[in-house]
Amino acid sequence: RFAASASGRMNATCVAISSVVGTQLAVRHGTKFVVGGGLILLSVAYAWISTVSVETTYLEIALQMVVLGTGMGLTSAPATESIMGAVSNAKAGIGSAVNDATRELGATLGVAVIGSVFASLYHDAFSPKAVSGIPSQALGPAEDSIGGALIAAQKLTDLGAVSAARSLDRIASTGFFDGMQAGCLVAAGVCALGAIFCFAVLPAQPETEVDQ
């Protein structure tokens, strides 16, 4: 729990710092290169996170959060500045609304798509052959989430069904890491495509509209 909390704080710190630095870099070198670079970092971070296993050290996870947070910061603030810098003051409200709407839509679709990929692979791990020796009462909570699986495995251990508990723990862990790996690879691919699109389409500097 402490490690997860520390990793979250590190990620948030990197987002805050890189957001400020990214905006300054965008002014000097252009939005295209900063946002594109941020998307590349995000792609690298998600691809790296997809390799996580039970043997992964905290130091490696912390470094992954640094890359992820830096990529997020370099992407979000300059991208918002690019949108808002392309509209006049009279249309600032419209520009802000479009920016917020696209961000919310992207987040919703991301959770839906990546979550579906994860859930599909997690449930696939609980094949009839794999769970043949596990009591059905333990399978319901286990198939719902990895947390439910660990709790069910502990209860089986307390009841003396050690072999079944180990099997359930192994199946749930395999499904969890398979789902996370696939989900992260999907996210990495989307970020890579976004970087290509950014370098190809996004102007180096926003084309400011003259106030009417």
MDAnalysis code that builds the backbone (N, CA, C; Angstrom):
import MDAnalysis as mda
import numpy as np

u = mda.Universe.empty(636, n_residues=212, atom_resindex=np.repeat(np.arange(212), 3), trajectory=True)
u.add_TopologyAttr("name", ["N", "CA", "C"] * 212)
u.add_TopologyAttr("resid", np.arange(1, 213))
u.add_TopologyAttr("resname", ["ARG", "PHE", "ALA", "ALA", "SER", "ALA", "SER", "GLY", "ARG", "MET", "ASN", "ALA", "THR", "CYS", "VAL", "ALA", "ILE", "SER", "SER", "VAL", "VAL", "GLY", "THR", "GLN", "LEU", "ALA", "VAL", "ARG", "HIS", "GLY", "THR", "LYS", "PHE", "VAL", "VAL", "GLY", "GLY", "GLY", "LEU", "ILE", "LEU", "LEU", "SER", "VAL", "ALA", "TYR", "ALA", "TRP", "ILE", "SER", "THR", "VAL", "SER", "VAL", "GLU", "THR", "THR", "TYR", "LEU", "GLU", "ILE", "ALA", "LEU", "GLN", "MET", "VAL", "VAL", "LEU", "GLY", "THR", "GLY", "MET", "GLY", "LEU", "THR", "SER", "ALA", "PRO", "ALA", "THR", "GLU", "SER", "ILE", "MET", "GLY", "ALA", "VAL", "SER", "ASN", "ALA", "LYS", "ALA", "GLY", "ILE", "GLY", "SER", "ALA", "VAL", "ASN", "ASP", "ALA", "THR", "ARG", "GLU", "LEU", "GLY", "ALA", "THR", "LEU", "GLY", "VAL", "ALA", "VAL", "ILE", "GLY", "SER", "VAL", "PHE", "ALA", "SER", "LEU", "TYR", "HIS", "ASP", "ALA", "PHE", "SER", "PRO", "LYS", "ALA", "VAL", "SER", "GLY", "ILE", "PRO", "SER", "GLN", "ALA", "LEU", "GLY", "PRO", "ALA", "GLU", "ASP", "SER", "ILE", "GLY", "GLY", "ALA", "LEU", "ILE", "ALA", "ALA", "GLN", "LYS", "LEU", "THR", "ASP", "LEU", "GLY", "ALA", "VAL", "SER", "ALA", "ALA", "ARG", "SER", "LEU", "ASP", "ARG", "ILE", "ALA", "SER", "THR", "GLY", "PHE", "PHE", "ASP", "GLY", "MET", "GLN", "ALA", "GLY", "CYS", "LEU", "VAL", "ALA", "ALA", "GLY", "VAL", "CYS", "ALA", "LEU", "GLY", "ALA", "ILE", "PHE", "CYS", "PHE", "ALA", "VAL", "LEU", "PRO", "ALA", "GLN", "PRO", "GLU", "THR", "GLU", "VAL", "ASP", "GLN"])
u.atoms.positions = np.array([
    [0.827, -1.201, 0.000],
    [0.000, 0.000, 0.000],
    [0.865, 1.256, 0.000],
    [1.934, 1.240, 0.818],
    [2.839, 2.393, 0.858],
    [3.502, 2.605, -0.492],
    [3.935, 1.496, -1.129],
    [4.595, 1.597, -2.426],
    [3.658, 2.164, -3.470],
    [2.402, 1.714, -3.453],
    [1.430, 2.227, -4.419],
    [1.184, 3.705, -4.198],
    [1.067, 4.116, -2.933],
    [0.838, 5.519, -2.615],
    [2.025, 6.380, -3.044],
    [3.232, 5.903, -2.777],
    [4.433, 6.649, -3.153],
    [4.557, 6.760, -4.669],
    [4.221, 5.684, -5.384],
    [4.274, 5.717, -6.844],
    [3.274, 6.718, -7.400],
    [2.080, 6.760, -6.781],
    [1.067, 7.716, -7.219],
    [1.517, 9.151, -7.010],
    [2.132, 9.413, -5.867],
    [2.633, 10.767, -5.608],
    [3.756, 11.138, -6.570],
    [4.604, 10.190, -6.875],
    [5.691, 10.447, -7.814],
    [5.143, 10.760, -9.203],
    [4.116, 9.997, -9.610],
    [3.495, 10.237, -10.903],
    [2.878, 11.625, -10.955],
    [2.156, 12.001, -9.892],
    [1.517, 13.320, -9.848],
    [2.552, 14.443, -9.864],
    [3.659, 14.234, -9.153],
    [4.719, 15.245, -9.125],
    [5.324, 15.443, -10.510],
    [5.573, 14.340, -11.209],
    [6.139, 14.435, -12.561],
    [5.167, 15.109, -13.524],
    [3.860, 14.837, -13.367],
    [2.857, 15.498, -14.205],
    [2.899, 17.001, -13.980],
    [2.950, 17.417, -12.711],
    [2.951, 18.849, -12.393],
    [4.192, 19.547, -12.944],
    [5.349, 18.932, -12.737],
    [6.593, 19.561, -13.194],
    [6.667, 19.604, -14.716],
    [6.361, 18.498, -15.363],
    [6.472, 18.445, -16.825],
    [5.414, 19.297, -17.513],
    [4.274, 19.540, -16.844],
    [3.264, 20.426, -17.429],
    [3.802, 21.849, -17.556],
    [4.498, 22.302, -16.517],
    [5.086, 23.649, -16.549],
    [6.232, 23.708, -17.543],
    [7.122, 22.719, -17.492],
    [8.256, 22.694, -18.403],
    [7.791, 22.525, -19.839],
    [6.760, 21.667, -20.049],
    [6.257, 21.426, -21.396],
    [5.694, 22.677, -22.036],
    [4.990, 23.477, -21.263],
    [4.441, 24.724, -21.800],
    [5.553, 25.675, -22.223],
    [6.606, 25.763, -21.420],
    [7.738, 26.630, -21.771],
    [8.457, 26.112, -23.012],
    [8.613, 24.794, -23.114],
    [9.267, 24.221, -24.290],
    [8.427, 24.429, -25.546],
    [7.100, 24.370, -25.388],
    [6.217, 24.566, -26.541],
    [6.337, 25.977, -27.089],
    [6.508, 26.944, -26.198],
    [6.666, 28.330, -26.643],
    [7.967, 28.497, -27.429],
    [9.014, 27.812, -26.993],
    [10.323, 27.963, -27.628],
    [10.477, 27.107, -28.885],
    [10.020, 25.866, -28.809],
    [10.314, 24.908, -29.878],
    [9.096, 24.446, -30.661],
    [7.912, 24.831, -30.243],
    [6.713, 24.451, -30.981],
    [5.924, 23.358, -30.287],
    [4.614, 23.461, -30.395],
    [3.724, 22.505, -29.753],
    [3.870, 21.106, -30.327],
    [4.050, 21.018, -31.638],
    [4.123, 19.719, -32.307],
    [5.161, 18.806, -31.671],
    [6.342, 19.317, -31.438],
    [7.441, 18.492, -30.958],
    [7.268, 18.121, -29.484],
    [6.698, 19.026, -28.692],
    [6.508, 18.740, -27.273],
    [5.387, 17.723, -27.078],
    [4.243, 17.945, -27.720],
    [3.121, 17.018, -27.585],
    [3.474, 15.660, -28.195],
    [4.107, 15.683, -29.372],
    [4.521, 14.432, -29.996],
    [5.513, 13.674, -29.136],
    [6.456, 14.404, -28.541],
    [7.417, 13.765, -27.653],
    [6.748, 13.194, -26.410],
    [5.757, 13.925, -25.880],
    [5.024, 13.430, -24.726],
    [4.268, 12.154, -25.041],
    [3.665, 12.086, -26.225],
    [2.948, 10.874, -26.627],
    [3.900, 9.693, -26.813],
    [5.090, 9.963, -27.316],
    [6.090, 8.897, -27.445],
    [6.482, 8.375, -26.062],
    [6.669, 9.291, -25.105],
    [6.993, 8.860, -23.743],
    [5.854, 8.025, -23.145],
    [4.614, 8.428, -23.417],
    [3.475, 7.654, -22.927],
    [3.465, 6.253, -23.535],
    [3.753, 6.176, -24.828],
    [3.793, 4.877, -25.495],
    [4.875, 3.994, -24.883],
    [6.040, 4.575, -24.648],
    [7.142, 3.825, -24.030],
    [6.757, 3.378, -22.614],
    [6.114, 4.286, -21.861],
    [5.736, 3.962, -20.483],
    [4.748, 2.803, -20.438],
    [3.718, 2.846, -21.287],
    [2.720, 1.777, -21.276],
    [3.329, 0.451, -21.740],
    [4.199, 0.511, -22.729],
    [4.865, -0.716, -23.177],
    [5.740, -1.291, -22.070],
    [6.392, -0.421, -21.316],
    [7.230, -0.866, -20.204],
    [6.371, -1.452, -19.089],
    [5.261, -0.788, -18.767],
    [4.380, -1.262, -17.706],
    [3.801, -2.632, -18.055],
    [3.642, -2.907, -19.344],
    [3.088, -4.207, -19.756],
    [3.996, -5.373, -19.371],
    [5.246, -5.097, -19.020],
    [6.181, -6.159, -18.636],
    [6.164, -6.446, -17.138],
    [5.323, -5.748, -16.382],
    [5.295, -5.908, -14.928],
    [4.874, -7.324, -14.552],
    [5.502, -7.850, -13.521],
    [5.149, -9.166, -12.975],
    [5.327, -9.112, -11.462],
    [5.108, -10.245, -10.816],
    [5.248, -10.285, -9.355],
    [6.702, -10.072, -8.930],
    [7.641, -10.266, -9.845],
    [9.056, -10.076, -9.518],
    [9.532, -8.647, -9.747],
    [8.682, -7.788, -10.292],
    [9.077, -6.415, -10.590],
    [9.385, -5.659, -9.298],
    [10.511, -4.969, -9.269],
    [10.909, -4.234, -8.076],
    [10.189, -2.888, -7.996],
    [10.158, -2.330, -6.788],
    [9.549, -1.025, -6.593],
    [10.297, 0.049, -7.373],
    [11.618, -0.058, -7.436],
    [12.405, 0.935, -8.171],
    [11.987, 0.979, -9.635],
    [11.761, -0.181, -10.237],
    [11.348, -0.205, -11.637],
    [9.962, 0.406, -11.811],
    [9.068, 0.102, -10.882],
    [7.730, 0.691, -10.949],
    [7.803, 2.209, -10.797],
    [8.665, 2.677, -9.890],
    [8.817, 4.112, -9.694],
    [9.330, 4.791, -10.962],
    [10.284, 4.162, -11.632],
    [10.801, 4.727, -12.879],
    [9.725, 4.724, -13.964],
    [8.902, 3.701, -13.980],
    [7.790, 3.674, -14.932],
    [6.834, 4.837, -14.691],
    [6.568, 5.140, -13.426],
    [5.678, 6.256, -13.095],
    [6.293, 7.598, -13.470],
    [7.616, 7.694, -13.392],
    [8.294, 8.925, -13.806],
    [8.106, 9.152, -15.302],
    [8.334, 8.109, -16.102],
    [8.162, 8.230, -17.555],
    [6.705, 8.514, -17.898],
    [5.783, 7.820, -17.237],
    [4.358, 8.013, -17.508],
    [3.906, 9.421, -17.147],
    [4.277, 9.879, -15.955],
    [3.886, 11.214, -15.521],
    [4.488, 12.307, -16.377],
    [5.737, 12.123, -16.793],
    [6.377, 13.114, -17.662],
    [5.673, 13.187, -19.014],
    [5.334, 12.034, -19.561],
    [4.615, 12.017, -20.824],
    [3.255, 12.678, -20.725],
    [2.546, 12.428, -19.636],
    [1.233, 13.040, -19.443],
    [1.339, 14.555, -19.344],
    [2.320, 15.023, -18.581],
    [2.484, 16.460, -18.421],
    [2.872, 17.156, -19.711],
    [3.793, 16.547, -20.465],
    [4.225, 17.153, -21.727],
    [3.102, 17.173, -22.759],
    [2.155, 16.257, -22.641],
    [1.079, 16.174, -23.625],
    [-0.095, 17.078, -23.290],
    [-0.544, 17.056, -22.042],
    [-1.812, 17.700, -21.691],
    [-1.772, 19.221, -21.756],
    [-0.822, 19.847, -21.056],
    [-0.803, 21.310, -21.000],
    [-0.526, 21.963, -22.359],
    [0.512, 21.556, -23.111],
    [0.739, 22.169, -24.426],
    [-0.398, 21.897, -25.411],
    [-1.034, 20.720, -25.332],
    [-2.156, 20.431, -26.228],
    [-3.316, 21.370, -25.946],
    [-3.589, 21.603, -24.659],
    [-4.650, 22.544, -24.285],
    [-4.309, 23.954, -24.755],
    [-3.043, 24.332, -24.583],
    [-2.601, 25.653, -25.037],
    [-2.744, 25.785, -26.542],
    [-2.479, 24.703, -27.277],
    [-2.613, 24.734, -28.731],
    [-4.058, 24.984, -29.146],
    [-4.987, 24.338, -28.447],
    [-6.410, 24.522, -28.757],
    [-6.860, 25.932, -28.409],
    [-6.536, 26.371, -27.215],
    [-7.000, 27.691, -26.777],
    [-6.301, 28.823, -27.524],
    [-5.068, 28.587, -27.978],
    [-4.361, 29.625, -28.719],
    [-4.850, 29.786, -30.140],
    [-5.647, 28.833, -30.607],
    [-6.133, 28.881, -31.983],
    [-7.482, 29.578, -32.112],
    [-8.073, 30.012, -30.995],
    [-9.374, 30.679, -31.048],
    [-9.246, 32.088, -30.495],
    [-10.158, 32.935, -30.893],
    [-10.146, 34.314, -30.413],
    [-10.680, 34.382, -28.988],
    [-10.485, 35.519, -28.343],
    [-10.989, 35.688, -26.986],
    [-12.499, 35.534, -26.932],
    [-13.169, 35.966, -27.992],
    [-14.632, 35.876, -28.021],
    [-15.110, 34.433, -28.073],
    [-14.274, 33.551, -28.578],
    [-14.662, 32.145, -28.702],
    [-13.923, 31.253, -27.702],
    [-13.358, 31.869, -26.678],
    [-12.592, 31.097, -25.700],
    [-13.471, 30.075, -24.984],
    [-14.709, 30.438, -24.689],
    [-15.620, 29.510, -24.027],
    [-15.906, 28.285, -24.877],
    [-16.095, 28.505, -26.190],
    [-16.344, 27.389, -27.100],
    [-15.116, 26.489, -27.176],
    [-13.944, 27.117, -27.287],
    [-12.710, 26.336, -27.357],
    [-12.495, 25.504, -26.109],
    [-12.770, 26.085, -24.938],
    [-12.604, 25.353, -23.689],
    [-13.594, 24.188, -23.606],
    [-14.833, 24.426, -24.058],
    [-15.845, 23.364, -24.020],
    [-15.470, 22.206, -24.939],
    [-14.975, 22.530, -26.137],
    [-14.561, 21.473, -27.070],
    [-13.385, 20.692, -26.498],
    [-12.441, 21.398, -25.890],
    [-11.286, 20.730, -25.286],
    [-11.724, 19.774, -24.178],
    [-12.624, 20.237, -23.306],
    [-13.097, 19.393, -22.209],
    [-13.899, 18.203, -22.725],
    [-14.724, 18.452, -23.743],
    [-15.563, 17.374, -24.278],
    [-14.712, 16.276, -24.916],
    [-13.717, 16.668, -25.699],
    [-12.864, 15.661, -26.344],
    [-12.044, 14.900, -25.313],
    [-11.616, 15.577, -24.266],
    [-10.846, 14.902, -23.212],
    [-11.719, 13.889, -22.477],
    [-12.945, 14.277, -22.134],
    [-13.847, 13.359, -21.450],
    [-14.213, 12.178, -22.343],
    [-14.439, 12.458, -23.634],
    [-14.773, 11.380, -24.563],
    [-13.615, 10.396, -24.699],
    [-12.405, 10.929, -24.822],
    [-11.239, 10.061, -24.938],
    [-11.028, 9.211, -23.696],
    [-11.218, 9.818, -22.516],
    [-11.056, 9.063, -21.270],
    [-12.099, 7.958, -21.156],
    [-13.339, 8.284, -21.538],
    [-14.416, 7.287, -21.461],
    [-14.162, 6.121, -22.409],
    [-13.792, 6.446, -23.646],
    [-13.510, 5.385, -24.614],
    [-12.303, 4.556, -24.192],
    [-11.299, 5.222, -23.635],
    [-10.104, 4.499, -23.187],
    [-10.426, 3.495, -22.099],
    [-11.208, 3.936, -21.108],
    [-11.586, 3.029, -20.023],
    [-12.425, 1.880, -20.567],
    [-13.351, 2.187, -21.479],
    [-14.231, 1.148, -22.020],
    [-13.452, 0.113, -22.830],
    [-12.591, 0.583, -23.726],
    [-11.872, -0.336, -24.611],
    [-10.828, -1.137, -23.844],
    [-9.976, -0.428, -23.104],
    [-8.915, -1.119, -22.380],
    [-9.498, -1.997, -21.276],
    [-10.553, -1.506, -20.606],
    [-11.200, -2.309, -19.584],
    [-11.818, -3.579, -20.148],
    [-12.388, -3.473, -21.353],
    [-12.976, -4.653, -21.992],
    [-11.903, -5.676, -22.354],
    [-10.767, -5.183, -22.850],
    [-9.659, -6.082, -23.183],
    [-9.166, -6.798, -21.933],
    [-8.988, -6.045, -20.858],
    [-8.522, -6.638, -19.606],
    [-9.519, -7.670, -19.081],
    [-10.803, -7.281, -19.013],
    [-11.817, -8.179, -18.460],
    [-11.931, -9.466, -19.271],
    [-11.829, -9.343, -20.592],
    [-11.947, -10.518, -21.448],
    [-10.835, -11.528, -21.158],
    [-9.592, -11.040, -21.075],
    [-8.477, -11.943, -20.833],
    [-8.474, -12.472, -19.400],
    [-8.931, -11.656, -18.467],
    [-8.995, -12.107, -17.071],
    [-9.995, -13.255, -16.937],
    [-11.157, -13.114, -17.543],
    [-12.164, -14.169, -17.463],
    [-11.743, -15.410, -18.245],
    [-10.985, -15.219, -19.328],
    [-10.527, -16.378, -20.107],
    [-9.634, -17.299, -19.290],
    [-8.960, -16.736, -18.275],
    [-8.073, -17.559, -17.448],
    [-8.853, -18.582, -16.630],
    [-10.129, -18.284, -16.354],
    [-10.950, -19.190, -15.550],
    [-11.676, -20.198, -16.454],
    [-10.925, -20.933, -17.220],
    [-11.511, -21.947, -18.101],
    [-11.992, -23.133, -17.266],
    [-12.970, -23.882, -17.772],
    [-13.472, -25.045, -17.015],
    [-12.374, -26.019, -16.615],
    [-11.416, -26.244, -17.493],
    [-10.332, -27.173, -17.193],
    [-9.445, -26.633, -16.074],
    [-9.164, -25.306, -16.091],
    [-8.256, -24.725, -15.098],
    [-8.862, -24.716, -13.706],
    [-10.184, -24.545, -13.594],
    [-10.819, -24.389, -12.279],
    [-11.500, -25.675, -11.819],
    [-11.155, -26.792, -12.430],
    [-11.849, -28.054, -12.121],
    [-11.740, -28.456, -10.656],
    [-10.628, -28.117, -10.004],
    [-10.450, -28.533, -8.613],
    [-10.795, -27.469, -7.597],
    [-11.434, -26.379, -8.031],
    [-11.736, -25.257, -7.134],
    [-13.233, -25.243, -6.826],
    [-13.617, -25.107, -5.557],
    [-15.043, -25.063, -5.206],
    [-15.768, -23.922, -5.917],
    [-16.998, -24.198, -6.349],
    [-17.761, -23.193, -7.102],
    [-18.060, -21.954, -6.271],
    [-18.164, -22.117, -4.932],
    [-18.448, -20.953, -4.087],
    [-17.333, -19.918, -4.137],
    [-16.124, -20.367, -4.415],
    [-14.986, -19.442, -4.462],
    [-14.814, -18.814, -5.832],
    [-15.403, -19.403, -6.858],
    [-15.180, -18.912, -8.209],
    [-15.942, -17.630, -8.516],
    [-17.130, -17.480, -7.919],
    [-17.924, -16.277, -8.187],
    [-17.173, -14.996, -7.863],
    [-16.728, -14.819, -6.615],
    [-15.965, -13.612, -6.265],
    [-14.646, -13.512, -7.033],
    [-14.018, -14.665, -7.292],
    [-12.723, -14.653, -7.971],
    [-12.843, -14.141, -9.401],
    [-13.928, -14.507, -10.096],
    [-14.107, -14.072, -11.472],
    [-14.482, -12.600, -11.572],
    [-14.952, -12.019, -10.461],
    [-15.326, -10.606, -10.483],
    [-14.114, -9.688, -10.462],
    [-13.103, -10.046, -9.682],
    [-11.923, -9.185, -9.564],
    [-10.774, -9.953, -8.948],
    [-9.563, -9.407, -9.138],
    [-8.382, -10.025, -8.552],
    [-8.439, -9.939, -7.023],
    [-9.032, -8.859, -6.503],
    [-9.174, -8.738, -5.059],
    [-10.067, -9.821, -4.489],
    [-11.199, -10.060, -5.193],
    [-12.092, -11.122, -4.760],
    [-11.422, -12.483, -4.827],
    [-10.575, -12.679, -5.825],
    [-9.863, -13.951, -5.962],
    [-8.896, -14.165, -4.807],
    [-8.184, -13.129, -4.408],
    [-7.223, -13.273, -3.310],
    [-7.934, -13.534, -1.984],
    [-9.075, -12.863, -1.804],
    [-9.847, -13.104, -0.574],
    [-10.376, -14.531, -0.552],
    [-10.897, -14.986, -1.692],
    [-11.416, -16.358, -1.785],
    [-10.308, -17.378, -1.552],
    [-9.125, -17.104, -2.089],
    [-7.995, -18.017, -1.888],
    [-7.606, -18.087, -0.420],
    [-7.645, -16.961, 0.271],
    [-7.311, -16.948, 1.696],
    [-8.336, -17.747, 2.497],
    [-9.607, -17.617, 2.120],
    [-10.645, -18.384, 2.821],
    [-10.469, -19.880, 2.598],
    [-10.099, -20.259, 1.378],
    [-9.847, -21.673, 1.104],
    [-8.672, -22.188, 1.937],
    [-7.652, -21.342, 2.075],
    [-6.501, -21.723, 2.902],
    [-6.912, -21.927, 4.358],
    [-7.759, -21.024, 4.862],
    [-8.234, -21.132, 6.246],
    [-9.048, -22.407, 6.467],
    [-9.722, -22.856, 5.392],
    [-10.537, -24.071, 5.498],
    [-9.726, -25.334, 5.264],
    [-8.440, -25.164, 4.969],
    [-7.578, -26.317, 4.767],
    [-7.431, -26.777, 3.334],
    [-8.099, -26.086, 2.393],
    [-8.003, -26.448, 0.971],
    [-6.833, -25.694, 0.345],
    [-5.640, -26.040, 0.765],
    [-4.447, -25.305, 0.344],
    [-4.196, -25.458, -1.154],
    [-4.361, -26.655, -1.666],
    [-4.113, -26.891, -3.087],
    [-5.058, -26.073, -3.966],
    [-6.335, -26.051, -3.588],
    [-7.310, -25.268, -4.347],
    [-7.001, -23.777, -4.249],
    [-6.565, -23.341, -3.072],
    [-6.237, -21.928, -2.875],
    [-5.063, -21.518, -3.758],
    [-4.063, -22.371, -3.821],
    [-2.904, -22.055, -4.662],
    [-3.292, -22.023, -6.134],
    [-4.143, -22.935, -6.541],
    [-4.586, -22.958, -7.934],
    [-5.365, -21.691, -8.268],
    [-6.262, -21.288, -7.360],
    [-7.051, -20.078, -7.592],
    [-6.166, -18.844, -7.652],
    [-5.200, -18.770, -6.747],
    [-4.271, -17.632, -6.743],
    [-3.472, -17.574, -8.037],
    [-3.004, -18.734, -8.497],
    [-2.223, -18.783, -9.738],
    [-3.070, -18.397, -10.953],
    [-4.288, -18.921, -11.035],
    [-5.167, -18.621, -12.174],
    [-5.510, -17.131, -12.210],
    [-5.879, -16.580, -11.045],
    [-6.253, -15.164, -10.991],
    [-5.069, -14.261, -11.325],
    [-3.897, -14.605, -10.809],
    [-2.704, -13.794, -11.087],
    [-2.350, -13.839, -12.571],
    [-2.440, -15.018, -13.164],
    [-2.152, -15.154, -14.593],
    [-3.122, -14.321, -15.426],
    [-4.420, -14.414, -15.095],
    [-5.414, -13.630, -15.819],
    [-5.215, -12.141, -15.641],
    [-4.865, -11.729, -14.416],
    [-4.662, -10.307, -14.140],
    [-3.500, -9.754, -14.960],
    [-2.362, -10.438, -14.932],
    [-1.192, -9.930, -15.642],
    [-1.366, -10.028, -17.156],
    [-2.064, -11.069, -17.631],
    [-2.337, -11.157, -19.072],
    [-3.225, -9.997, -19.523],
    [-4.263, -9.711, -18.733],
    [-5.155, -8.611, -19.072],
    [-4.462, -7.268, -19.007],
    [-3.646, -7.061, -17.967],
    [-2.940, -5.792, -17.842],
    [-1.941, -5.608, -18.977],
    [-1.245, -6.684, -19.334],
    [-0.279, -6.594, -20.425],
    [-0.962, -6.194, -21.726],
    [-2.067, -6.846, -22.051],
    [-2.766, -6.534, -23.287],
    [-3.320, -5.121, -23.261],
    [-3.909, -4.717, -22.126],
    [-4.458, -3.373, -22.017],
    [-3.391, -2.300, -22.187],
    [-2.236, -2.509, -21.564],
    [-1.149, -1.541, -21.679],
    [-0.600, -1.480, -23.103],
    [-0.535, -2.622, -23.773],
    [-0.049, -2.632, -25.151],
    [-1.020, -1.908, -26.082],
    [-2.322, -2.048, -25.818],
    [-3.310, -1.297, -26.595],
    [-3.108, 0.199, -26.379],
    [-2.926, 0.601, -25.109],
    [-2.692, 2.013, -24.809],
    [-1.405, 2.515, -25.460],
    [-0.364, 1.695, -25.439],
    [0.901, 2.080, -26.067],
    [0.727, 2.279, -27.564],
    [-0.045, 1.393, -28.207],
    [-0.284, 1.530, -29.640],
    [-1.066, 2.769, -29.976],
    [-2.083, 3.091, -29.169],
    [-2.883, 4.294, -29.402],
    [-2.018, 5.545, -29.256],
    [-1.170, 5.571, -28.235],
    [-0.286, 6.728, -28.029],
    [0.711, 6.864, -29.174],
    [1.219, 5.743, -29.678],
    [2.153, 5.791, -30.801],
    [1.466, 6.348, -32.053],
    [0.236, 5.904, -32.308],
    [-0.521, 6.437, -33.447],
    [-0.806, 7.927, -33.255],
    [-1.102, 8.306, -32.004],
    [-1.325, 9.716, -31.719],
    [-0.091, 10.560, -31.977],
    [1.081, 10.023, -31.637],
    [2.331, 10.753, -31.892],
    [2.565, 10.933, -33.384],
    [2.305, 9.885, -34.176],
    [2.464, 9.981, -35.626],
    [1.512, 11.025, -36.193],
    [0.254, 10.987, -35.732],
    [-0.741, 11.963, -36.192],
    [-0.323, 13.376, -35.809],
    [0.202, 13.519, -34.588],
    [0.630, 14.834, -34.107],
    [1.747, 15.407, -34.972],
    [2.766, 14.602, -35.253],
    [3.882, 15.086, -36.072],
    [3.445, 15.395, -37.505],
    [2.415, 14.686, -37.985],
    [1.983, 14.873, -39.360],
    [1.022, 16.038, -39.529],
    [0.191, 16.314, -38.513],
    [-0.915, 17.267, -38.682],
    [-0.799, 18.512, -37.818],
    [-0.395, 18.338, -36.570],
    [-0.406, 19.468, -35.640],
    [0.609, 20.524, -36.055],
    [0.192, 21.800, -36.143],
    [1.154, 22.857, -36.474],
    [2.140, 23.082, -35.342],
    [3.313, 23.565, -35.697],
    [4.333, 23.813, -34.679],
    [3.868, 24.847, -33.673],
    [3.141, 25.846, -34.156],
    [2.574, 26.881, -33.290],
    [1.117, 27.059, -33.672],
    [0.219, 27.326, -32.702],
    [-1.180, 27.530, -33.026],
    [-1.378, 28.755, -33.904],
    [-2.261, 28.617, -34.852],
    [-2.585, 29.732, -35.727],
    [-3.639, 30.585, -35.050],
    [-3.176, 31.663, -34.431],
    [-4.056, 32.497, -33.631],
    [-5.042, 33.239, -34.517],
    [-6.314, 33.162, -34.096],
    [-7.368, 33.859, -34.840],
    [-7.451, 35.289, -34.363],
    [-7.571, 36.250, -35.270],
    [-7.659, 37.659, -34.923],
    [-9.027, 37.949, -34.330],
    [-9.066, 38.689, -33.229],
    [-10.337, 39.044, -32.598],
    [-11.208, 39.846, -33.551],
    [-12.487, 39.528, -33.585],
    [-13.437, 40.239, -34.427],
    [-14.107, 41.360, -33.598],
])
